[in-house]
Amino acid sequence: MSAAPRKKQTESASSPKASEAVDPVASAPADSAQGVRAIKKYPNRRLYDTQTSSYITLSDVKEMVMGCEQFVIVDAKSGEDLTRSILLQIILEEESAGMPMFSTQALAQIIRLYGNTMQGLMGNYLEKNIQSFIDLQASLTENSVKSLQNPLMQTFMGGYIEQSRQMFTQMQEQMGKQAESLIGNLGAGLTPKK
């Protein structure tokens, strides 16, 4: 018999059975690492945490993200990785409540990048820039708020801005190389043979 309370086992016909393995690796995609917390999403749209043998909410998943826990969310039937879609749901909830992070114009510009040849570069650029910002935030947290007027703080901010500028310059150079390559390939196909 499972360690889960009886109420949680009988709540839905599609809930996990006592015979199901409570092994995050077994229910997670093949590429997930040992120690990754597995969450199953059932057809009734409920999330089941295999580690705690209980149902959880999107708020609980958000708390896992905030706690930097490693987890994967999989479809209980197909085993499909649903982690990204659940994280996007959390972002949508956060954007709908309180003060949004993205303006309407910023969201429209992001949408315009989908299907564009620069989509991969922009995703990589944004990811690196966000990580730089998080690193900066961690450095600032280590220092007290009193030091905001400190020249060291100004150096941190200057370093972040410079790093962001360098990443943008690298992205522009990659775009230029791709454009040259594309034009070169198109030109080679149009050149008449002698």
Secondary structure, DSSP 8 states (H G I E B T S, - for coil): --SS-HHHHHS-TTS--TTS---HHHHS-TT--TT-EEEEE-TTS-EEETTTTEEE-HHHHHHHHHTT--EEEEETTT--B-HHHHHHHHHHHHHHSSS-SS-HHHHHHHHHHTTSTTHHHHHHHHHHHHHHHHHHHHHHHHS-GGGGGSHHHHHHHHHHHHHHHHHHHHHHHHHHHHHHHHHHHHHHHHS---
